[in-house]
């Protein structure tokens, strides 16, 4: 279970096949292997020791892939830095796990001086851009050119591979410790459930600092299939790259898919190579799915549900569960069933498994479950109990093992003694033709304890008001579940994974109170 083993295999079996593409750059496996071995030697030449942390603050690129593989080749532990964080949050992650080396690209270069000034241990900076190397930094390409290739350290198994910091949506960010075994097992379990085809050409748009991006790329390296990278989501570059590289597999956040399908130049591009679209981070809006199937007939859709603590994917909702029949019976709204090799159980607050159809907390167990949170034994003990990962997600399972997520456990609203799951209200609001995005939270209420509050962004030109949205909700759900108040905003706060940060929405309502729930 070595994360570099897939690269070794491809060098041996298909050395001249394309390994990665980034805009005008193309590397074969022979070239990639040589660059990785030299870059690893360059890292070690700067003083990087086995088990030390090396970070990267960068947009997606082929160099991010090389950083990943070279870090593991050198025996180091990766700290992929969230590019959407503030300097304060970045410094926190560097300090928390004592990251002594940091690869930085052109886009983030302006942050370098402040990062070094504020970090407890100013990291050794490695410039991975295309301009002139700033004073005091080492150059990514020069490290490769000036270093002789080193032998692989062959770190694997329970050796720590990466520390991935959670988005901080529930408090201070925690470093999730994932071993080589965790990521390797997760990749193999996902491939067993939904195999990557040998002729796959995948487009990576998920940010690689996030587990969705890194686990996807690691899976493709293990499978020996190439990846094409674009630096960040841009609908036109997505369309251009699909056409140019004949992309047949891509993973979207639903909002990205929606933006791509809505682009006015969509019809100009040849997308006939596409075979499969995976999506995650949130369920897909039924309207978006219908539109995608209309524009891209014959495409397979797969919904992936997972989290950082599971090293990637926990469940998959397969193409057959996106059919007309599945959309009619509601199965397309599930997150599917647990992938092979992973156990999933839904329990009550006492840890007892609940009957099918009953809402409880999702627990997961298997070889991809994290080792724990970096230097946070109390949080680790809360999350990992009796071999199970307590996810904090509220869901129910139907008779056939399909899982339906209804909320985060902590996001449940108790109003007048009744439980309200915000995801259910959000799904109803999302059906209104004027609603672009929405989030439902609980806010203090003198009489009912908590009241249901909706925060909504409207589509351009839309005019729905609070009364119209409440009337719409009453058509689908019980009165106590309907929003008692609606707030309209131009934008909603999003995490690095594209999820709405409800903590930021709640904070003004609960500020100064001893508790954030009633």
N, C-alpha and C positions, 0 to 999 in steps of 0.2 A: 504494500500500500504506500508507494512512493509517488508523489505528484509529478515527478519528472519522468517516470517510467514510460508514459505515453510518448513523450518526445524521443526517448531512446528508441522505442519501437518504430516510430515513423522514420527516424534517421536510417535505421537498418533496412526497413522494408520499402519505403517510398521516399528516398532522399531528395528526389528532384520534383516532387509534387509540391504544389503551392501550400504553404502553411498559414500565411496571414497576408492580409491586404489592408493598407491604409492609404486611401486616396491614390497617389501615384506610386507608392512604394509597395513592392511585392517581394516576399521572402519565401524561399523553399525551405523544407525541413532541414536540409544540409546547412543552409545559410543560417537559419534560426538557431540550430544546435551550436554552431561555431560561435555565433554572437553571444548566446547565453553562457557558454563555457568561459568566454573571454570576459564578459561583463561580471560574472561571478568572481573571477580572479581579480578584476579591478576593484570590486567591492572589498574583497579581503585585503588587497593591497593598501586600502585606506584605513585598515584596522578593524574591519567588521569581523566579529568572532562568532563562533557557533552559538546559536540561541539568542543572539542579540537582535534587536528590533530595527528594521529599516522601513521607513515610510515612503509614500509617494503621494504628492499633491499635484494631480494632473487630470486633464480631460482624457477621455478614451483615446487610445492609439495603439499601434503595434509595439511601441516602447513600453506601454503598460504591461503588455503580455511578457515582454522580455524582462522587465523588472520582476514580475511574479516568478517566472521560471529561474532566473538568475539568483534571486533571493533564496529560493528553495535549494538550488544547486549548491550554493555557498553554505547552506546549513542554517540560514537566518530565519527569523520570524517576521512576516510582513505586517505592517500597519498601514493599510490603504486609507488615506485621509479623506474625510467627507468634504468635497469641494464646495458645498453649499453652506458650510459653517462660517461663523465669524472667526476672526483671529483668536479671540478668547477661547472659543470652543476647540479650535485646532491646537492651540498651545496646551489646553487641558489634556487632550489625547496624547500629545507627545510626552508631556510630563508624567502622565499617569502610568504609562508602560515604558518610560525611559528610552524613548526612541532617539538613538544617537546619530542616525543618518537619514537624510531626506532627499528624495529625487523630486525636482520641481520643474514644471514646464513654463513656457513663455506666458501663458495666460495668468499664472499665479505668481510670477516673478515679482510684481510690485509688493507682495506680502512678505517677501523674504526677510528684509531688514527687521521688520517689527516682530516677526516670529522668533528670530534669533535673539532679539533684545528682551523678549518677554519669557522665553523658555528657560527653565531651570538649568537645562543642559543644552546650550545652543547646538543644534545638529550640524554635522558635516553636510554641506549642501552639494548636490550633484545636479547640474543644469542639463535638462533633457529638452532643449529647445533647438531652434534652427538659426538663431542669431549669434552674436558674439558673446562668449562666455563672460559673465560678470566677474569682477575682481573678487577673489576669495572663494570662488566656487570651482569645483571640478566639472569636467565636461563628460557627459554620458558617452558620446561617440568616441572621444579620445581614450576613455577607459577601455573601451572595446579594442580600439586600434593598437593601444600600447601594451596590452596584456596578453600573455600566452594563455591558451585555454587550460583550465584546471580540471581535474577529475571531479566527478559528481561526489558530493558528500554522502549521498544516499541516505539522507534523513527520511524517516517514514514512520508508519505505524502511529504510536501514541506521541511521537515528537510533535511539539507545537508548530503549526504551519502559519497561522495568521491570528491576529487579534483584530476583530472587527467591532468598531464602536457603534452601539445602537444609536438611533436617531435622537434619543433623549425625549421622546414624546411622553414618557411617564415619569420624568425626573432626570437627575444627573446621569449622563451617559455612562454606560457600562461596557467594558471591553469583553466581548464574547470570544472565548478561547476555542479555536477549532484546530484539531490535529490533522495530520496527513490522513489518518484513518477516517476521520469525520468527513472530509471533503471527498476523498476517494470513494468511500462507501456510498455517500449521497449521490455521486455521479453514476456509480454502477447500478444503484437501486432505481434511479430515474431511467437509465437506459434499458433496464430489464422491463420496466413498465411501459416505456414509450421509446423505442429504439431510434437512435440517430442513424439515418441512412448513410451508406458508404459514399454516395455522391453528394452529400449535403454541402451546401455553401451557405453559411449562416451570417446574418448581419447582426452585429452587437451594438445596440443603442442603449441598453440599460447601463447606468454608470457603474464602472468596474470597482469603485470603492465600496459598492453595495454587494451584499451576498448574492443577489439575483444575477448581477453581471459577472462577478468573479467565479461563482459556482458554474455558471453556464460556460464560460470560457475554459475552466478546468475540465469540464465534461467533454468538451470538444477536443481538447488536447489528448485526453485519455482515449477517446474514440478514434483519434488520428484523422480528424476532418478539419478543414480550414475555417478560419473566422475572418470576416471583414469588419473593420471598425470605422465608425465615424465619431468625431469628438464629442458631440452632444446631439440631442434630438433637434432636427430641423426637417420639416416635412419635405422640402424640395430636395435636400441632400439624400434623404431616405429614398425618395422616388428615383432620383438619378442613379443612386448606387444599386438599387434593385435592378434597374434596367441594364446598367453597365456591367455588373458582375454576375448577372443572372442568378440573383439570390433566390433560394427556394425555401429557406426557413428564417423566421424572424420572431423575436419576442417583444411585445409591446406592453407598456402600461396602457390601460384602456383609453385614457385621455389622449395619449399619443396617436393611437389608432384613429380615434375620432377626429383629431386635427388633420391627420393625413388624408382621410376619406373626404373631409370637407374642403380640402385645398382646391381652389378654382382651376389649377393646372393639372389636376389628377389625370384627366383623360389624355393628356399629351404623352404619357409614359407607358411603355410596354411592361406590364407586370405579369405576363403569362408564365414566367418561370416559377412564381410562388406556388408552393404546395402546402405549407403549414404555417399558421400563425398561432403562437402561444401568447398568452396574456396573464398578467398577475398583478398583485398589489391591491386589486379590488375587483369585484364582479363586473362583468361587462353590461352596459345598459342595453336593454332589449332592442331599442331603436338602432343603436350603433351596430349590434350584431346583425340585424336584418339588413342594414345598409351595406355592411361588409360582404354579406353573402350575395347581395344583389350585384355589387360592383365586381366582386371576385368569386364568381361561381366555381364550385368544385374545390375550394380551399378547405383544408382541415383546420378546425379550431380546437385548441387545448387550453384549459384554464389550470394554472399552477398556483397552489396555495402553499406558502411556506413562511419561514422566518429565519433570522440570522442564527438563532440558537439551535436550529436543526440543520445548519449548513446548507440551506437551500430549500428544496421542495419536500413537502410532507404528503400532499395529495395531488392527484391529477384528475381533471374532468376531461375525458377523452372525446375525440371527434364524434363518436356515435351519440354522445350525450349533448350534442348541439344540433341534433336533427330536428325536423319539424315536430315529430312526436315528442321529443324531449323538451322542446320549447313549450309545447302545449301542456304537458303534465308537470312542468316546473322543474324538472331535473337539470335543465341547463343553468338554473340559478344556484345549484350546489357547487361546492368546490371539488366534487368527485369523491374518489375513494383513496385510502392510504396506498402509497406506492409499495411495491414488493420489498419485504425486509423491514418494514416499519410497522410497529403496532400503534393503533390509535384507540383511545377509550374516552368516553364522555362520562364525567362523574359529578356527583353533588358536592356541596361544601365539606362533607365528611369523608370524601374520597371514595365513595361507593358508586359503582357503575349505575347509571340511570337507565330506565326502559327506553326503547326506541321511540323517537318522537318527542322525548323530553329534553328540555334545554339544560345543559350543564357545561362544565369547563372541559376543554379539549386537553387531553394528556397524550404525550407521544413517547415512544421508547424504541430505541434501535441504535445501530452503530454510527449514525450520523449526528446523534445528539451531542451537543457541546461538552467540553470538559468542565466548563463553569465560567464564571465571570472573573476577570483578572483582578486578583488581590481583593476580592469582595466575598469573603466566606459566608456572611449572613445572607446576602442576596442569592448566592449560589445554593445555599441550603433551602431557601424558600422556593427556588425554581426547580431544583432537582430533589425529588423525594421518592425513596424506595425504587430507584431506577427509572422513574418517570419524569419527563419534563412537563411542568405545569405551564401551559402557554398563555393563560389569561384571556383566551378567546372563548366566548360563549357560543354554543352550537347545539344542534341536535342531529341525530343520525336516523335515517329511514330504515325500513326493513331490509333493504339490499345493501346497506353499508355506505350509502351516500351521505356526505356531511354537508350540513347547511349552517354556515356561520351567521349568527344573528347580532353579535356585538362583541366588544371587549367586555370582559366581566366588570372591569372598573368603570365602564361607560354606561352601565345599566342605571336607569333613572327610576327612582321610587317616588311616585306621586300619589298621595292619598292612600298609601298602602298597596298600590298596584305597581307591578313591574312593567316598565316600558323599555323595550330594546330599541336603541336609537337607529340601528341599521334598518329595522322594519319601517320606521317613519321616513328615513332617508330614501329608501327604495320607492315609497309612494310619492314623495315630493319630486323625485327624479323623473317620474312619469309625466309631470306637467310640462307641456310643450315650451313654456317660457323659462324653465329652470336649466341653467348651465351646470352649476355645482351646488351642493348643499351639505351642511353638517348639522346634526341635532345633538344638543347637550342638555344637561340638567342644570337649572339655576335655582338659587334659593327662593322659596315661596313661603310666606308667613303661615298660610292656611294649610297648604298641601305638603309642606316639607320641601318638595322640589317641583318645579314646573318644567314642562317640555318647551325648549326654546330652539328655534331654527335659525341658522345663519345661511343666507342664500345669495348666490350671484345669478343674475339674469342674463339670458342671451342678448346679443346686440339688438336693439330695437324693440325688445320685449317690454310689456307694461303691466304684468301681473302685480297685484298688491297683496297685502297681508290677508285681507278678507277672501280674496280669490283662492289663495293657496290653502287656507284653512278649509274652505268649502270643498276644494279638490280632495284634501286628505279625508274629510268626513265621508267621501264616497267609497273609500277603501278600508278604513280602519276605525276602530271604536273611538268614541269621543275623547276618552281620557288619554288616548295616545296622540291625539292631534296637537300640534304646536299651540301653546297659549300665547306665544309672541313670536314674531318673525322680524329678523334684522337683515337688511339688505346691504351688501358690500360689493365693491368692484372686484376684489380678489380674496381668496382664502389662503391662509398660511400653509405651505406644503413642506414636508420633510424631504430628505435626499432621495427617498424611495418613491416620492410622488404621492404620499398619503397626507391627508389633511391633519394638521397638528391641532387636535382638540384642546390640548392643554392651554395653548395661547388664546383660544376662544373663551375658555372657562375663566381664565385668570381674573379679568376685570370684575366678574360677578362674585367671586369667592374671596377676593383680596381682603385681608384683615380678619378673616374668620379662622377659627382654630381647625375646622374641618372643611374639606371640599365636597362633602356630601351631607345631606340631612336624612 
